[in-house]
Amino acid sequence: MNLVFCNISIYIFLAVAEKANLSALIKNKTRELGFDLCGIAKARALTEHKPILISWTEAGMNDKMDYLVRDPEKRLNPSFLFPGAKSLVVTGMNYYSENKQKVPGVPVISRYAYGIDYHDAIIPRLEKLLTYVKSIVPEAEGKPYADSGPLLEKAWAKEAGLGWQGRHSIMINKAIGSFFFIGILILNVEVDYDHPFSGEFCGECRLCIDSCPTGAINDDRTIDARKCIANLTIENRGPIPEEIIPKLGGRVYGCDRCQEVCPWNKHAKPNNHPEFTINEKIATMSTEQWLTLSKVQFAKLFKKSAIGRVKYKQLIRNIRIAVKSGD
């Protein structure tokens, strides 16, 4: 009996050691691939987020993003997206840059759109990570995500221990702040898991809420997309509400205001990813060049950029409205 117990104990010890080793190897590989953050969470249904998701959409705060209303269960449970899901490798890539647009008073674009489309930077890296995991565990399968499916990425970042959701609803990491992209690789293998991040470190600070030009930040760490400049200049295909136009502040694609005032970004370090460097031609464009941007120039300048997500007519509309609002 003691021998059986001893054999079982040895088996359990080896299994635990194997999981810990695989977890360490995965994290080392993410650093090698260029990710700045990595944590690993155990797959489960995030049922505690359902009431918030439902109440937010029922209040219409998703604006015209109807896809956020569909299949809430799929958003809460990764097993619906990837049957057999056991682990979620959650990564972060810093995109903060101090090398920004150089001409004062021009139409403003968000830092996240300075370089190539982040999907094209993150997904290939996650695919390489999956190939690496399969080289160690041949039966491993997985699926990568980078804001590319119905997955609660911020909730999973917290589950993986990367940080907390700030008052502006964006994830904050103590080491690098909030200017980072989240990428997730769902795996069908078990590894050693990180502890979910506990607590939050916004304290009584309300700078993001008080500095939002349109008052789009709610007190429950959610955003009213109907007022959010980022949503209205990117996802919104209809007209920008008249009451919002004077508050655009020249912004034509996204808005960084809530992150710019966040104390956790006070010492943010510039990223070391060349693909997130702003195109010099875009950085030096004058207001006149923005206003006279042709469809051909648009295609050439923003072919690989996240700005390519919007149509030419939509960007021109944003530019004309933003320039007018700044007069």
Backbone torsions as a table, in degrees:
resi	resn	phi	psi	omega
1	MET	NA	-43.4	178.3
2	ASN	-64.0	-36.0	179.3
3	LEU	-65.8	-40.8	178.1
4	VAL	-63.0	-46.7	179.3
5	PHE	-59.8	-40.5	180.0
6	CYS	-64.2	-43.1	180.0
7	ASN	-64.0	-40.5	178.3
8	ILE	-64.1	-42.2	179.8
9	SER	-62.5	-40.9	178.8
10	ILE	-64.7	-41.8	179.8
11	TYR	-61.3	-45.6	179.7
12	ILE	-62.8	-43.1	179.5
13	PHE	-59.9	-44.7	-179.4
14	LEU	-65.8	-39.1	179.4
15	ALA	-64.3	-43.8	179.1
16	VAL	-64.4	-43.1	179.6
17	ALA	-63.5	-39.1	179.9
18	GLU	-64.6	-41.7	178.1
19	LYS	-63.9	-43.1	-179.9
20	ALA	-63.9	-40.2	-180.0
21	ASN	-66.0	-42.5	179.3
22	LEU	-64.1	-41.0	177.9
23	SER	-59.9	-45.4	179.6
24	ALA	-63.6	-40.9	179.4
25	LEU	-64.1	-41.1	179.1
26	ILE	-62.3	-45.4	-179.0
27	LYS	-65.5	-39.5	176.8
28	ASN	-62.9	-39.0	-179.7
29	LYS	-67.4	-37.0	178.9
30	THR	-63.3	-38.2	177.1
31	ARG	-64.9	-40.8	178.8
32	GLU	-62.8	-33.8	-178.7
33	LEU	-80.6	-8.8	176.2
34	GLY	106.2	4.3	177.1
35	PHE	-75.2	144.9	-178.6
36	ASP	-93.4	-22.3	-180.0
37	LEU	-136.6	151.4	174.6
38	CYS	-158.6	134.6	173.6
39	GLY	-145.7	159.4	-177.5
40	ILE	-128.1	128.7	-178.0
41	ALA	-115.2	151.5	176.0
42	LYS	-80.7	132.7	-179.7
43	ALA	-65.1	134.1	177.0
44	ARG	-162.7	169.9	175.9
45	ALA	-84.1	124.6	-178.4
46	LEU	-87.2	60.5	-172.9
47	THR	-62.2	-25.0	-178.8
48	GLU	-66.6	-16.7	-179.8
49	HIS	-90.7	-9.3	-176.1
50	LYS	-61.4	-47.1	-179.7
51	PRO	-57.8	-39.4	-179.4
52	ILE	-66.8	-45.1	-179.6
53	LEU	-61.5	-44.6	-178.3
54	ILE	-66.5	-48.5	-178.1
55	SER	-64.5	-35.8	179.7
56	TRP	-65.2	-46.0	-179.3
57	THR	-73.1	-36.2	179.0
58	GLU	-64.7	-27.4	177.5
59	ALA	-80.0	-5.3	178.3
60	GLY	80.5	13.1	-176.3
61	MET	-75.3	-5.9	174.0
62	ASN	-81.4	-1.2	-179.5
63	ASP	56.4	-125.5	-177.6
64	LYS	-95.9	9.9	179.8
65	MET	-83.3	74.6	-175.3
66	ASP	-63.5	-24.7	-179.1
67	TYR	-63.0	-20.4	179.4
68	LEU	-75.4	-13.7	-179.7
69	VAL	-89.3	-29.8	-174.9
70	ARG	-73.2	143.1	172.7
71	ASP	46.5	60.9	179.4
72	PRO	-59.2	-33.0	-179.8
73	GLU	-62.1	-34.8	-179.9
74	LYS	-66.6	-33.7	179.0
75	ARG	-71.6	-29.3	-174.9
76	LEU	-85.8	-26.4	-173.3
77	ASN	-124.5	111.3	-178.3
78	PRO	-63.1	-18.6	179.6
79	SER	-67.3	-22.9	176.5
80	PHE	-74.0	-28.3	179.4
81	LEU	-85.5	-36.3	-177.8
82	PHE	-140.7	93.1	-179.0
83	PRO	-54.1	133.9	-179.5
84	GLY	90.6	7.5	-179.7
85	ALA	-59.7	131.6	178.9
86	LYS	-125.9	-28.6	-176.2
87	SER	-140.3	148.8	174.2
88	LEU	-125.1	114.6	175.7
89	VAL	-87.0	113.3	-175.4
90	VAL	-106.0	123.4	-176.9
91	THR	-117.7	160.2	175.6
92	GLY	-134.2	138.7	176.7
93	MET	-124.8	119.0	179.4
94	ASN	-65.3	131.0	176.2
95	TYR	-123.8	10.2	-179.5
96	TYR	-62.7	138.5	179.8
97	SER	-144.2	138.0	174.0
98	GLU	-98.0	-8.0	176.8
99	ASN	-90.0	88.3	-173.2
100	LYS	-116.8	-164.1	-179.0
101	GLN	-59.3	137.0	-169.0
102	LYS	-99.9	-14.3	-176.7
103	VAL	-99.3	121.2	-178.7
104	PRO	-62.9	142.8	172.6
105	GLY	79.6	4.4	-178.8
106	VAL	-83.2	165.4	173.6
107	PRO	-54.9	134.8	-172.0
108	VAL	-101.9	136.4	174.8
109	ILE	-116.3	149.5	-178.9
110	SER	-65.6	148.5	178.3
111	ARG	-56.6	-33.0	-175.6
112	TYR	-66.1	-15.4	-178.9
113	ALA	-103.2	11.3	-177.9
114	TYR	-64.2	-42.2	-175.5
115	GLY	-105.9	-142.4	179.8
116	ILE	-75.6	163.8	177.3
117	ASP	-56.2	125.8	-175.6
118	TYR	-59.9	-27.6	176.3
119	HIS	-57.8	-41.0	-177.2
120	ASP	-74.8	-14.0	177.0
121	ALA	-93.1	-35.0	-173.0
122	ILE	-90.8	-49.0	-175.7
123	ILE	-56.3	-47.6	178.4
124	PRO	-59.6	-35.5	178.0
125	ARG	-66.2	-41.8	179.2
126	LEU	-67.0	-34.0	176.8
127	GLU	-66.0	-37.8	176.4
128	LYS	-67.2	-36.4	177.8
129	LEU	-64.1	-41.6	178.4
130	LEU	-62.4	-43.2	177.3
131	THR	-58.7	-40.6	179.4
132	TYR	-64.4	-45.4	-180.0
133	VAL	-61.6	-40.0	-179.8
134	LYS	-67.4	-26.6	177.0
135	SER	-69.8	-23.4	178.6
136	ILE	-94.0	-42.4	179.8
137	VAL	-123.0	91.6	-174.3
138	PRO	-53.3	-31.1	-178.1
139	GLU	-82.8	-1.0	-179.0
140	ALA	-67.8	139.9	173.5
141	GLU	-133.4	157.3	-179.8
142	GLY	-163.2	173.8	179.1
143	LYS	-144.7	126.7	-178.3
144	PRO	-90.8	148.5	177.5
145	TYR	-139.0	143.6	173.2
146	ALA	-150.9	82.7	-175.0
147	ASP	54.4	37.1	-172.6
148	SER	-126.6	18.3	179.5
149	GLY	-171.2	172.0	-177.6
150	PRO	-76.1	72.8	-177.2
151	LEU	-129.3	133.0	178.6
152	LEU	-79.2	81.1	-171.5
153	GLU	-62.0	-40.6	-178.4
154	LYS	-67.8	-38.1	178.0
155	ALA	-65.0	-38.2	179.8
156	TRP	-72.7	-30.5	176.0
157	ALA	-63.5	-38.5	176.6
158	LYS	-68.7	-41.5	178.9
159	GLU	-59.2	-34.5	-178.2
160	ALA	-86.5	3.1	175.2
161	GLY	82.7	16.4	-175.9
162	LEU	-80.2	-21.9	-178.8
163	GLY	162.8	-161.6	-178.4
164	TRP	-126.2	160.6	178.8
165	GLN	-85.6	115.2	-177.6
166	GLY	-70.0	175.0	179.1
167	ARG	-61.3	-25.9	178.6
168	HIS	-82.9	5.9	177.5
169	SER	80.4	-6.1	-177.4
170	ILE	-91.1	145.6	179.4
171	MET	-67.7	138.9	177.6
172	ILE	-121.2	130.7	174.9
173	ASN	-110.6	134.9	-176.4
174	LYS	-57.7	-34.5	-174.6
175	ALA	-81.2	-39.9	-173.0
176	ILE	-121.1	2.6	178.7
177	GLY	82.7	-143.8	-173.9
178	SER	-117.4	-5.0	-179.9
179	PHE	-81.6	70.8	176.5
180	PHE	-146.6	147.0	177.1
181	PHE	-85.5	144.8	176.3
182	ILE	-103.1	131.7	174.8
183	GLY	-128.1	141.2	-176.5
184	ILE	-131.6	134.4	172.9
185	LEU	-114.6	114.6	176.0
186	ILE	-85.3	132.1	-178.6
187	LEU	-123.6	154.4	177.1
188	ASN	-97.7	16.6	179.2
189	VAL	-119.2	150.3	178.5
190	GLU	-89.1	141.6	177.1
191	VAL	-136.3	-174.4	175.7
192	ASP	-81.5	128.8	-172.7
193	TYR	-100.4	150.6	174.5
194	ASP	-83.2	157.9	177.2
195	HIS	-79.5	140.3	175.1
196	PRO	-57.4	147.2	178.9
197	PHE	-67.9	130.3	-179.3
198	SER	-109.1	143.5	179.3
199	GLY	79.8	-177.7	175.2
200	GLU	-151.5	156.3	-171.5
201	PHE	-126.0	35.6	172.9
202	CYS	-86.9	-24.7	-179.7
203	GLY	59.6	-135.0	179.6
204	GLU	-92.6	2.4	-177.0
205	CYS	-62.9	134.5	178.1
206	ARG	-130.8	21.3	-176.2
207	LEU	-57.0	-42.2	-178.9
208	CYS	-64.3	-43.8	-179.6
209	ILE	-63.9	-47.2	-176.4
210	ASP	-73.1	-22.0	-177.2
211	SER	-95.0	-9.5	179.5
212	CYS	-61.5	122.7	-175.5
213	PRO	-58.8	-27.7	-174.1
214	THR	-115.4	3.0	-178.7
215	GLY	67.0	37.0	-175.5
216	ALA	-84.6	-11.3	-175.8
217	ILE	-91.5	120.2	179.2
218	ASN	-81.5	166.9	-179.4
219	ASP	-77.7	-8.7	-178.1
220	ASP	-104.1	24.3	177.8
221	ARG	66.5	31.0	172.7
222	THR	-121.1	167.7	-178.7
223	ILE	-118.4	136.5	171.6
224	ASP	-86.8	99.0	-174.9
225	ALA	-60.9	-21.3	179.2
226	ARG	-65.9	-20.9	179.8
227	LYS	-110.3	-13.6	-172.2
228	CYS	-73.0	124.6	-179.0
229	ILE	-62.7	-36.7	179.3
230	ALA	-60.4	-48.1	179.1
231	ASN	-64.6	-45.0	-174.3
232	LEU	-68.8	-24.4	179.3
233	THR	-98.3	-7.7	-177.9
234	ILE	-120.6	-64.4	-174.7
235	GLU	-77.2	-34.0	-176.2
236	ASN	-67.0	125.7	178.6
237	ARG	-102.3	-8.8	179.0
238	GLY	-93.7	-170.9	179.5
239	PRO	-69.3	148.9	175.2
240	ILE	-78.1	129.3	-178.2
241	PRO	-52.2	139.1	-176.9
242	GLU	-56.8	-37.3	-177.5
243	GLU	-71.5	-17.0	180.0
244	ILE	-86.7	-32.5	-174.0
245	ILE	-50.7	-46.9	-179.7
246	PRO	-65.8	-13.8	-176.0
247	LYS	-101.7	2.9	-177.2
248	LEU	-64.3	-31.7	179.7
249	GLY	62.4	30.9	178.3
250	GLY	83.4	0.7	-177.1
251	ARG	-76.4	130.5	-178.4
252	VAL	-119.6	-13.0	178.0
253	TYR	-153.7	97.3	179.2
254	GLY	83.4	177.9	179.9
255	CYS	-154.4	132.0	-178.5
256	ASP	-110.5	6.4	-170.5
257	ARG	-54.5	-47.0	-176.1
258	CYS	-65.9	-28.9	178.3
259	GLN	-82.1	-32.8	-179.2
260	GLU	-64.5	-32.5	-178.0
261	VAL	-91.6	-7.8	-177.5
262	CYS	-67.5	125.0	179.1
263	PRO	-57.7	-27.7	-179.8
264	TRP	-71.9	-10.4	175.7
265	ASN	-104.3	5.5	-178.2
266	LYS	-59.1	-35.4	-178.6
267	HIS	-114.7	29.3	179.4
268	ALA	-59.9	135.5	-179.5
269	LYS	-97.6	138.8	177.9
270	PRO	-56.8	143.5	179.9
271	ASN	-68.7	160.8	177.9
272	ASN	-114.6	33.7	179.8
273	HIS	-109.9	106.5	-177.9
274	PRO	-53.8	-31.5	-177.0
275	GLU	-69.9	-11.3	177.7
276	PHE	-102.5	14.2	178.2
277	THR	-82.5	136.1	-178.9
278	ILE	-66.8	137.2	176.6
279	ASN	-61.2	129.8	-176.0
280	GLU	-59.8	-35.7	179.5
281	LYS	-65.5	-38.9	178.3
282	ILE	-70.8	-39.3	-178.3
283	ALA	-63.0	-28.2	-175.4
284	THR	-106.4	8.5	179.5
285	MET	-66.4	137.1	177.0
286	SER	-87.8	169.5	178.2
287	THR	-59.6	-40.4	179.8
288	GLU	-63.2	-39.9	179.0
289	GLN	-66.8	-35.2	175.7
290	TRP	-66.4	-43.8	-177.6
291	LEU	-66.9	-30.8	-177.4
292	THR	-102.2	15.6	-180.0
293	LEU	-57.9	124.5	179.9
294	SER	-88.7	166.2	179.3
295	LYS	-64.2	-35.5	178.7
296	VAL	-67.3	-44.6	178.6
297	GLN	-63.9	-40.4	177.9
298	PHE	-57.2	-48.7	-179.1
299	ALA	-62.4	-38.7	-177.5
300	LYS	-73.0	-44.1	-175.7
301	LEU	-74.9	-36.1	-171.0
302	PHE	-115.0	18.7	-178.9
303	LYS	-56.7	-42.3	-177.0
304	LYS	-102.6	2.8	-176.6
305	SER	-92.1	157.7	174.6
306	ALA	-63.0	-22.4	178.9
307	ILE	-63.5	-23.8	177.0
308	GLY	-63.2	-11.2	178.5
309	ARG	-67.2	-30.9	179.1
310	VAL	-91.3	155.5	178.7
311	LYS	-77.1	157.2	179.8
312	TYR	-55.2	-46.7	-177.4
313	LYS	-62.1	-35.8	179.9
314	GLN	-67.4	-43.1	179.7
315	LEU	-65.0	-43.0	178.8
316	ILE	-61.8	-41.6	175.9
317	ARG	-57.8	-46.6	179.8
318	ASN	-60.9	-42.8	-178.6
319	ILE	-62.0	-48.2	-177.8
320	ARG	-64.4	-40.5	179.4
321	ILE	-67.9	-42.9	-177.7
322	ALA	-65.5	-41.8	179.4
323	VAL	-65.0	-41.8	178.2
324	LYS	-63.5	-38.6	-178.4
325	SER	-68.0	-22.5	-178.1
326	GLY	-90.1	-4.2	-179.4
327	ASP	-70.1	NA	NA
